[in-house]
Amino acid sequence: MGRILRIDTGAEGGIRALEQPPGGSAGLGGRALTSTIVSEEVPPLCHPLGRENKLVFAAGLLGGTTGVMFTFDFSEEEPDKVFDWSSCRL
């Protein structure tokens, strides 16, 4: 994984995209990467549809290699979780 693409849909003046190096998340992929980003950047009691919440998509470390079944993880923070989306596979 060489970079992280962040898309801010609530930015003033329209949607803004920013590419940045992985920093402390280097070497992580899939569930480990999404969990790290959500735990570090999202307040635990934020509203599920609030501005502070984030939806994080990440491919696994072995994605794009031969012989590996494709999985894709996404995570979000929801205080009143009814369903654990982090266990879903696309």
C-alpha positions in Angstrom: 0.0 0.0 0.0 1.6 3.2 -1.1 -0.9 6.0 -0.2 -4.3 6.8 1.3 -7.0 8.7 -0.6 -9.2 10.8 1.7 -12.4 12.3 0.2 -14.1 15.1 2.1 -17.7 15.4 0.8 -18.5 18.1 3.4 -15.7 20.5 2.4 -16.6 24.1 1.7 -16.6 24.7 -2.1 -17.5 21.1 -2.9 -15.9 17.7 -2.7 -12.2 17.6 -1.9 -9.8 14.7 -2.4 -6.4 14.4 -0.8 -3.7 11.7 -1.2 -1.3 11.2 1.6 1.3 8.6 2.7 0.1 5.9 5.1 2.2 7.2 8.1 1.5 5.1 11.2 -0.8 2.8 9.2 2.0 1.6 6.9 2.0 -2.2 6.5 -1.7 -2.5 7.5 -4.5 -3.6 5.2 -8.1 -4.7 5.3 -9.7 -4.9 8.8 -6.6 -3.8 10.6 -6.3 -0.6 8.5 -10.0 0.3 8.8 -10.1 -0.4 12.5 -7.0 1.7 13.1 -8.3 4.7 11.2 -11.7 4.6 12.9 -10.4 4.1 16.4 -7.9 7.0 16.0 -10.0 9.5 14.1 -13.7 9.0 15.1 -15.1 10.0 18.5 -16.7 6.9 20.1 -20.1 8.6 20.8 -20.5 10.5 17.5 -23.8 10.3 15.7 -23.9 7.6 13.0 -24.8 10.2 10.3 -22.8 13.1 11.9 -20.0 15.1 10.4 -17.4 13.5 12.7 -18.2 9.9 11.5 -16.2 8.3 8.7 -16.7 5.5 6.3 -13.5 3.7 5.6 -12.8 1.3 2.7 -9.7 -0.8 2.4 -8.5 -3.7 0.4 -6.6 -6.5 2.1 -2.8 -6.8 2.0 -2.9 -9.7 -0.5 -5.5 -8.0 -2.8 -4.5 -8.1 -6.4 -2.3 -11.2 -6.1 -3.0 -14.5 -7.8 -4.6 -17.3 -5.9 -6.2 -15.2 -3.2 -9.9 -14.8 -2.9 -10.9 -11.1 -3.1 -12.2 -9.5 0.1 -12.9 -5.9 0.9 -13.5 -4.4 4.4 -15.2 -1.3 5.5 -15.8 0.1 8.9 -17.8 2.8 10.6 -18.6 4.0 14.1 -22.2 3.6 15.4 -22.9 3.8 19.1 -26.2 1.9 18.9 -25.0 -0.9 16.6 -27.7 -3.2 15.5 -25.6 -4.9 12.9 -21.8 -5.3 12.8 -20.9 -4.1 9.3 -17.2 -4.8 9.9 -17.9 -8.5 9.5 -19.4 -8.0 6.0 -17.5 -9.2 2.9 -18.2 -7.7 -0.5 
